[in-house]
């Protein structure tokens, strides 16, 4: 049984080595090992901005290449398993990356023209590995085997085994969990066609001894007449060799998978069982679709709550979505300009967005006024300044007792025609527009006409359900 590794160290006899992005075929092998944690580093990152939101940002060439590789490898993995072979995944934490979509967003004209590269993100393991699973980050050394044969392998090399991720959902049966818990960190599933998909915790590489390369202390090279060639035997990693033997043992001793025609022959009771199994799988697929829809909706709820807990780019992006609900053409401002640029008919506004663990300050309003003055200097006849501040963001909204905008700052902003809005107010407005879109125009006009602090829209009870009763005040009453 020949084995191939992709971006992983398994140093054992009969193992060939390659990487995920190579065009080396996996079909010449019976076993494939892959560690996605070592794959993204084989792709070129964007020069000057190699990371975005903490994740690798691939350059334009690699953005195209990685999707070609993902689609090719996933198809190979599926066919490989259908051929009755074994795919072993060393479970890595989520491998998120950002890629260039090829789309561009252009704003402004002339010397103010600004081109924004539109990025999107994906997770390498999620896209490349066939099967249903969910992985979250989590690392440690407390590995507890659940599978008897894996327990023997783990016991022999327990100092080398650790985990880097937790399988929140997993295919097949668990073979290892976090010690003292039922948190799965390894699983195994046998496909109908005989193939096996195996998720394993991590096997750390060996510590090579310092004397692996000896030093010549003789003072010079030996005389040619005494020089001899010494054949150094190849030494393999014992843990890797034992791992390979364990994987080989997962297949029945015959090593022969049933040919496709066998599955077309059915007993009477087997046929009934197959029909019932198909019905159950259809129900599971339908439930999975419902779960996915609800997860998307749940994620949307969490994203909207960024208006009351976040700061920086996430807060700015959510503020843009809120202004779009109000009918504004809302765009992120170019570098060195306002955070958000708004247009609505003839109205033009600039928005400064801040997430603070305390109240806003006069300097925040001064920064907003700088953006207003900049637009006026560009020839825009009338510009509204809007300051959105998620003040006291470390506290739950119902515990934010102190004002978001101090009196001195309100006076400064009022004299400059600014509108001051809290993150909580913007969230309440957004929720109202979702439920009552016909109110968007009047609310947008209210914001453009307000000088000083926007009135109303500041009651948490009008947005969130009571934890005891599950009820909330109607959002329609906000601002009326």
Residue, then its C-alpha position, 0 to 999 in steps of 0.5 A: x500500500x503506497x502512501x503520499x504526503x501533501x504538505x506534511x511530515x510522515x517519514x516512513x518507508x514507502x512514502x512519497x512526498x508532494x504538496x497540495x498545489x502540485x499536479x502530482x496525481x494521488x491515484x497511484x497511491x492507496x493512502x494520502x496524508x494532508x495537513x492544510x496548516x502547511x498549505x497556505x504558506x506555499x502560495x504567494x501573498x499580496x506584496x505590501x499587504x500580506x494579511x487582511x483581518x489577521x488572515x493571509x491575503x493571496x496575490x492576484x495570481x495565487x487567488x486564481x491558482x488556489x481555486x484551481x487547486x481546491x477544485x481539482x484536489x476536492x474532485x480527486x479526494x472524492x474519487x479517491x475515497x470512492x475507489x476504496x482508498x484512505x484519506x488521512x487529514x491532520x486536523x488543523x484549525x480553520x485555514x481562512x484566507x482572503x483572495x482577490x475576486x477580480x472585481x473592482x469598485x471605483x469611486x470619485x473622479x479625476x484626481x479623487x478617483x479611488x479603486x478598491x480591490x474587492x476581496x472575499x474569504x474562504x476556509x481551505x479545509x472546508x472547501x477542499x475536504x469532501x464530507x460534513x464537518x465543522x472545525x474550531x480552533x483549540x490546542x493542547x496535549x490532553x489526547x484521550x483515545x477512543x479507538x482501541x487500535x489508536x490507543x496502542x499507537x498513541x501510547x507508544x508515542x504519546x509525547x508526540x501527539x497533540x491537537x490543534x483543533x476541535x471537531x464540533x461536528x465530524x464524519x463517522x465515529x470519534x477515535x480521540x477526544x480532549x481528555x476528560x471531555x467528549x470534545x472530538x479531535x479525531x474521527x474515522x468514517x468508512x464510505x459505502x464504497x470502502x474508502x476511509x476518511x480519517x481525521x487525526x490530531x497532530x503528530x509532531x515532528x521528531x527532535x533530531x539530535x544535535x550530533x546528526x551532523x558530526x564535526x571533523x576535528x582532525x584538522x583537515x581532510x583525510x589523505x586520499x589513499x585512506x578515504x573510503x565511502x561509507x554507506x549510511x543506512x536510511x533512518x526513518x522516523x519510528x512514530x511515522x512508521x507506526x502511524x503508517x502501519x496503523x493506517x494500513x491496518x484499518x483496511x481488512x486484511x484482504x485489502x480488496x474493496x468490493x467491485x461496483x457491481x456488488x452494490x447492485x445485488x440486493x437481498x429483499x430485506x436489504x432493499x427495504x433497508x436501502x430505501x429507508x436509508x435513502x429516505x433518512x438521508x434525504x431528511x438529513x439533507x433537508x434538515x442540514x439545509x434548514x440548519x445552514x439557512x438558520x446559521x446564515x440568519x444567526x450570523x447576520x444577527x451577530x453582525x448587526x450587533x457589531x454596532x454596539x460592541x465593535x470598533x474599527x473596520x467591523x464597526x464601519x462596515x456595519x454602519x455602511x450597511x445600516x445607512x444603505x437600509x436608509x436609502x443612502x449610497x454608502x461607501x467606505x471613504x478613500x484613504x485619508x478621508x472620512x470613514x464613510x461617504x454618503x449620498x442621497x439625492x442631492x444630499x452629501x454627508x461624511x461620517x466619522x465612526x468610532x468604537x470607544x470604551x468611554x464617551x466620545x470627545x471633542x477631538x472626535x468631532x474635530x476630526x469629523x469637521x476636518x472631513x467636512x472642510x475637505x469636501x467643501x474645499x473640493x467644491x461640494x456646496x453643502x456637506x453634512x457631518x455625521x458622527x457615529x460613536x459606539x460609546x461605552x462599548x465594553x458594557x451591555x447597553x442597559x448598563x451604559x448610564x453615562x452619556x455618550x456625548x459630553x456637553x462641551x462636545x455637543x456645543x462644539x458639534x451643534x455650532x458646526x451642524x453635526x448630527x451625533x448618533x450612538x451605535x445603539x441608535x443606529x442599530x435601532x434604526x436599522x432594525x426598524x428599517x428591516x421591519x418597516x422599510x417604508x419608514x426609511x425615507x423619513x428617518x434618513x431625512x431626520x438624520x440629515x436635519x438633526x443638529x446635535x444629538x439625534x433624539x430617541x432611538x436609544x432604548x435597548x428594550x425596544x430592540x432586544x427581547x426580555x431574557x425572561x419573557x422573550x418579548x420586546x417593545x415594538x420597534x415601530x414606536x422608536x422615533x415616533 
